[in-house]
Amino acid sequence: MCDTAIICVDDEMPILKVLKEQLQRCFGNKYIYEVAQSAEEAWVVIDELEEEDIKILAIVSDWLMPNVKGDVFLTQVHKRFPEIVTVMLTGQADEAAIERARQQANLYACLHKPWTEEQLQQIISTALNQ
């Protein structure tokens, strides 16, 4: 069984479905792929993976979500798990939010909607091979 994971967070299930499918096509069964529809749900997933001793390598999070925006969530993740690669997915994040995420969440990349499977693969591959 695989002991490393990538988590995708977006409040829109169709986007999560596409992200997961693209990651699976790109990386096969090399990783576990988890999805969450909110920052709160993502923390549940993170805690469950941690309990199972599964290392989270990367989190791809939407910016515009109810309750907790992506830059705030990724900053919280970075404070608790500085080794996790953070990628923000956005159709409408302002430059200030992206810059905040760069400064406070060590944002690796910002992927703009609509993205291509090649962009996603390149960002994740590069980030995980550093």
C-alpha positions as CSV (number, residue, x, y, z in Angstrom):
1,M,0.0,0.0,0.0
2,C,1.1,3.5,-0.8
3,D,2.3,5.7,2.1
4,T,2.2,9.1,0.5
5,A,-0.7,11.3,-0.5
6,I,-1.9,14.4,-2.4
7,I,-5.0,16.2,-1.2
8,C,-7.2,18.4,-3.4
9,V,-9.5,20.9,-1.8
10,D,-12.3,22.7,-3.7
11,D,-15.9,23.5,-2.9
12,E,-17.0,22.2,-6.3
13,M,-17.2,18.4,-6.6
14,P,-16.8,18.4,-10.5
15,I,-13.5,20.2,-10.1
16,L,-12.3,17.7,-7.4
17,K,-13.3,14.9,-9.7
18,V,-11.3,16.3,-12.6
19,L,-8.3,17.0,-10.4
20,K,-8.3,13.5,-9.0
21,E,-8.7,11.9,-12.4
22,Q,-5.9,14.0,-13.9
23,L,-3.5,13.2,-11.0
24,Q,-4.3,9.5,-11.3
25,R,-3.6,9.6,-15.0
26,C,-0.3,11.5,-14.5
27,F,1.0,9.5,-11.5
28,G,-1.0,6.2,-11.5
29,N,-1.0,4.4,-8.1
30,K,2.2,6.1,-7.0
31,Y,0.2,8.2,-4.5
32,I,-3.1,8.2,-2.6
33,Y,-5.4,10.9,-3.8
34,E,-7.8,12.5,-1.3
35,V,-10.4,15.2,-1.9
36,A,-12.2,17.6,0.4
37,Q,-14.9,20.1,-0.3
38,S,-13.8,22.7,2.4
39,A,-10.9,23.6,4.6
40,E,-12.7,22.0,7.5
41,E,-13.2,18.7,5.6
42,A,-9.5,18.8,4.5
43,W,-8.4,19.0,8.2
44,V,-10.4,15.8,8.9
45,V,-8.7,14.1,5.9
46,I,-5.2,15.4,7.1
47,D,-5.8,14.1,10.6
48,E,-6.9,10.7,9.3
49,L,-3.9,10.4,7.0
50,E,-1.6,11.4,9.8
51,E,-3.2,8.7,12.1
52,E,-2.5,6.1,9.4
53,D,1.2,7.3,9.1
54,I,0.6,8.4,5.5
55,K,2.8,11.4,4.5
56,I,1.0,14.2,2.8
57,L,3.3,15.5,0.0
58,A,1.2,18.2,-1.5
59,I,-2.1,20.0,-1.2
60,V,-3.8,21.7,-4.1
61,S,-6.4,24.1,-2.8
62,D,-9.0,26.4,-4.4
63,W,-8.8,30.0,-3.2
64,L,-12.5,31.0,-3.2
65,M,-14.3,28.7,-0.8
66,P,-17.0,29.3,1.8
67,N,-15.8,30.0,5.4
68,V,-12.0,29.7,4.9
69,K,-10.3,31.0,1.8
70,G,-7.5,29.0,0.2
71,D,-4.7,31.3,1.2
72,V,-5.7,31.2,4.9
73,F,-6.1,27.4,4.8
74,L,-2.7,26.9,3.1
75,T,-1.1,29.2,5.6
76,Q,-2.5,27.1,8.5
77,V,-1.3,23.9,6.8
78,H,2.2,25.4,6.3
79,K,2.4,26.4,10.0
80,R,1.6,22.9,11.1
81,F,3.3,21.0,8.3
82,P,6.0,23.2,6.7
83,E,7.2,20.3,4.5
84,I,3.9,19.9,2.5
85,V,4.0,21.5,-0.9
86,T,1.2,24.1,-1.3
87,V,-0.5,24.9,-4.6
88,M,-3.3,27.3,-5.0
89,L,-5.9,26.8,-7.7
90,T,-7.9,29.8,-8.6
91,G,-10.2,31.4,-11.0
92,Q,-10.4,34.7,-9.1
93,A,-7.8,35.1,-6.4
94,D,-6.6,38.7,-6.3
95,E,-2.8,39.3,-6.4
96,A,-2.8,40.2,-2.7
97,A,-4.1,36.8,-1.8
98,I,-1.6,35.0,-4.0
99,E,1.2,37.1,-2.5
100,R,0.0,36.5,1.0
101,A,0.0,32.7,0.3
102,R,3.6,33.0,-1.2
103,Q,4.7,34.8,2.0
104,Q,2.8,33.0,4.7
105,A,2.2,29.5,3.2
106,N,5.4,29.1,1.2
107,L,3.2,28.8,-1.9
108,Y,4.9,26.7,-4.5
109,A,2.7,27.6,-7.4
110,C,-0.6,29.2,-8.4
111,L,-2.6,27.3,-11.0
112,H,-5.2,29.4,-12.8
113,K,-8.6,27.9,-13.8
114,P,-9.0,26.6,-16.4
115,W,-5.8,24.7,-16.1
116,T,-4.4,22.0,-18.4
117,E,-3.5,18.5,-17.3
118,E,0.1,19.2,-18.5
119,Q,0.3,22.3,-16.2
120,L,-0.9,20.2,-13.2
121,Q,1.5,17.4,-13.9
122,Q,4.4,19.7,-14.4
123,I,3.8,21.7,-11.2
124,I,3.3,18.5,-9.1
125,S,6.2,16.7,-10.7
126,T,8.6,19.6,-10.3
127,A,7.5,20.3,-6.7
128,L,7.8,16.7,-5.6
129,N,11.2,16.2,-7.2
130,Q,12.9,19.1,-5.5
